[in-house]
């Protein structure tokens, strides 16, 4: 029975050694055990947890130990596999079933305390591809699992200076053309998409998916944005797809969370359905974006908190961009439509997404976004109104129902107007 550290922990240690990637504070470690049986693992105190193949938790570290295994394709999609794990399966057999050469390296357990200085077991040239910054599939078995297309695209977003090997890109195109990605289940697509959005340069995820044809199958609402022109006085980059990639990379630069990054991805979906005779203007694209967003989220079963934030951004980003010219009454209405008074933390995320949108334009990357601070101030001023006392005064005056609500709204408008230094006439507009 021999144990080896495999996969990402080895890869990242070697990248750190070559100063191409900072060493992470915590790296999940995966282990492969050769010449063992489930019975011997249990006898040594390991806890079995694998449903589809033999995986065990270490009795003290709780790290995952998997028996060396091979896989055989039995049906389309990523679930159609027969797994074989037995003492005769070698480490090289196990590494051969992995996705990329840079993930198909191992070191013996006794050297795992410092993988960067260990004798690396590298039967498929992973170290070479690390040096050349290449994402390359290990064997033709890559084509048996369509999730690997998404994983490779995600690694491209994580390591943006890596290129995809031409033969790997050709294999991915072949997989798409033969319908493999059509068998992916929504939850898995969303899982990989969410992880890719959170990587260093999320635009690379979509560039790779476009290059192999998978984006049109998985996210046609996003794919159709390329080639759609916008008014150059507002968007010097012109192409809507190019703008979208700049927005996503700005979201990574500003370090925003996943719901905000999804909002950035989906804020302009409606521009892909603008009638040709209207271009390069996109009147009404906000409502079209919200409808397309709803369909996308339902199809991929996106979590509620992500879809709700994205919906607000899709509908209101144009109004938020124009908010410097709004008076107090219009600002309060905007806050109400965004549900900012009830959900101020979410509104902050809305503003961040809008800042990414504004700065995700050619030549605007370093521009300030004063709308964010003004709307923050407007919200704080509106929140300063003691609604209970206003409601009590209104009820004492014989008002009820919507009349009380209107009195509260007018008090908020007055507070915003006073705080922003507006004239009373403007506040009641």
Secondary structure in CASP SS format (residue, H / E / C, confidence):
PFRMAT SS
TARGET T0000
AUTHOR 0000-0000-0000
METHOD secondary structure of the structure
MODEL  1
X C 1.00
X E 1.00
X E 1.00
X E 1.00
X E 1.00
X E 1.00
X C 1.00
X H 1.00
X H 1.00
X H 1.00
X H 1.00
X H 1.00
X H 1.00
X H 1.00
X H 1.00
X H 1.00
X H 1.00
X C 1.00
X C 1.00
X C 1.00
X C 1.00
X C 1.00
X C 1.00
X C 1.00
X C 1.00
X C 1.00
X C 1.00
X C 1.00
X C 1.00
X E 1.00
X E 1.00
X E 1.00
X E 1.00
X E 1.00
X C 1.00
X C 1.00
X C 1.00
X H 1.00
X H 1.00
X H 1.00
X H 1.00
X H 1.00
X H 1.00
X C 1.00
X C 1.00
X C 1.00
X E 1.00
X E 1.00
X C 1.00
X C 1.00
X C 1.00
X C 1.00
X C 1.00
X C 1.00
X E 1.00
X E 1.00
X E 1.00
X C 1.00
X C 1.00
X C 1.00
X C 1.00
X C 1.00
X C 1.00
X E 1.00
X E 1.00
X E 1.00
X E 1.00
X C 1.00
X E 1.00
X E 1.00
X E 1.00
X E 1.00
X E 1.00
X C 1.00
X C 1.00
X C 1.00
X C 1.00
X C 1.00
X C 1.00
X C 1.00
X E 1.00
X E 1.00
X E 1.00
X E 1.00
X E 1.00
X C 1.00
X C 1.00
X C 1.00
X C 1.00
X C 1.00
X H 1.00
X H 1.00
X H 1.00
X H 1.00
X H 1.00
X H 1.00
X C 1.00
X C 1.00
X C 1.00
X E 1.00
X H 1.00
X H 1.00
X H 1.00
X C 1.00
X C 1.00
X E 1.00
X E 1.00
X E 1.00
X H 1.00
X H 1.00
X H 1.00
X H 1.00
X H 1.00
X H 1.00
X H 1.00
X H 1.00
X H 1.00
X C 1.00
X C 1.00
X C 1.00
X E 1.00
X C 1.00
X C 1.00
X C 1.00
X C 1.00
X H 1.00
X H 1.00
X H 1.00
X H 1.00
X H 1.00
X H 1.00
X C 1.00
X C 1.00
X E 1.00
X E 1.00
X C 1.00
X E 1.00
X C 1.00
X C 1.00
X H 1.00
X H 1.00
X H 1.00
X H 1.00
X H 1.00
X C 1.00
X C 1.00
X H 1.00
X H 1.00
X H 1.00
X H 1.00
X H 1.00
X H 1.00
X H 1.00
X H 1.00
X H 1.00
X H 1.00
X H 1.00
X H 1.00
X C 1.00
X C 1.00
X C 1.00
X C 1.00
X E 1.00
X E 1.00
X C 1.00
X H 1.00
X H 1.00
X H 1.00
X H 1.00
X H 1.00
X H 1.00
X H 1.00
X H 1.00
X H 1.00
X H 1.00
X H 1.00
X H 1.00
X C 1.00
X C 1.00
X H 1.00
X H 1.00
X H 1.00
X H 1.00
X C 1.00
X C 1.00
X H 1.00
X H 1.00
X H 1.00
X H 1.00
X H 1.00
X H 1.00
X H 1.00
X H 1.00
X H 1.00
X H 1.00
X H 1.00
X H 1.00
X C 1.00
X C 1.00
X C 1.00
X C 1.00
X C 1.00
X H 1.00
X H 1.00
X H 1.00
X H 1.00
X H 1.00
X H 1.00
X H 1.00
X H 1.00
X H 1.00
X H 1.00
X C 1.00
X H 1.00
X H 1.00
X H 1.00
X H 1.00
X H 1.00
X C 1.00
X H 1.00
X H 1.00
X H 1.00
X H 1.00
X C 1.00
X C 1.00
X C 1.00
X C 1.00
X C 1.00
X E 1.00
X C 1.00
X C 1.00
X C 1.00
X C 1.00
X C 1.00
X C 1.00
X C 1.00
X C 1.00
X C 1.00
X E 1.00
X H 1.00
X H 1.00
X H 1.00
X H 1.00
X H 1.00
X H 1.00
X H 1.00
X H 1.00
X H 1.00
X H 1.00
X H 1.00
X H 1.00
X H 1.00
X H 1.00
X C 1.00
X C 1.00
X C 1.00
X C 1.00
X H 1.00
X H 1.00
X H 1.00
X H 1.00
X H 1.00
X H 1.00
X H 1.00
X H 1.00
X H 1.00
X C 1.00
X C 1.00
X H 1.00
X H 1.00
X H 1.00
X H 1.00
X H 1.00
X C 1.00
X C 1.00
X H 1.00
X H 1.00
X H 1.00
X C 1.00
X C 1.00
X C 1.00
X C 1.00
X C 1.00
X C 1.00
X H 1.00
X H 1.00
X H 1.00
X H 1.00
X H 1.00
X H 1.00
X H 1.00
X H 1.00
X H 1.00
X H 1.00
X H 1.00
X H 1.00
X H 1.00
X H 1.00
X H 1.00
X H 1.00
X C 1.00
X C 1.00
X C 1.00
X H 1.00
X H 1.00
X H 1.00
X H 1.00
X H 1.00
X H 1.00
X H 1.00
X H 1.00
X H 1.00
X H 1.00
X H 1.00
X H 1.00
X H 1.00
X H 1.00
X H 1.00
X H 1.00
X H 1.00
X H 1.00
X C 1.00
X H 1.00
X H 1.00
X H 1.00
X C 1.00
X C 1.00
X H 1.00
X H 1.00
X H 1.00
X H 1.00
X H 1.00
X H 1.00
X H 1.00
X H 1.00
X H 1.00
X H 1.00
X C 1.00
X C 1.00
X C 1.00
X C 1.00
X C 1.00
X C 1.00
X H 1.00
X H 1.00
X H 1.00
X H 1.00
X H 1.00
X H 1.00
X H 1.00
X H 1.00
X H 1.00
X H 1.00
X H 1.00
X H 1.00
X H 1.00
X H 1.00
X H 1.00
X H 1.00
X C 1.00
X C 1.00
X C 1.00
X C 1.00
X C 1.00
X C 1.00
X C 1.00
X C 1.00
X C 1.00
X C 1.00
X H 1.00
X H 1.00
X H 1.00
X H 1.00
X H 1.00
X H 1.00
X H 1.00
X H 1.00
X H 1.00
X H 1.00
X H 1.00
X H 1.00
X H 1.00
X H 1.00
X C 1.00
X C 1.00
X C 1.00
X H 1.00
X H 1.00
X H 1.00
X H 1.00
X H 1.00
X H 1.00
X H 1.00
X H 1.00
X H 1.00
X H 1.00
X C 1.00
X C 1.00
X C 1.00
X C 1.00
X C 1.00
X H 1.00
X H 1.00
X H 1.00
X H 1.00
X H 1.00
X H 1.00
X H 1.00
X H 1.00
X H 1.00
X H 1.00
X H 1.00
X H 1.00
X H 1.00
X H 1.00
X H 1.00
X H 1.00
X H 1.00
X H 1.00
X H 1.00
X C 1.00
X C 1.00
X C 1.00
X H 1.00
X H 1.00
X H 1.00
X H 1.00
X C 1.00
X C 1.00
END
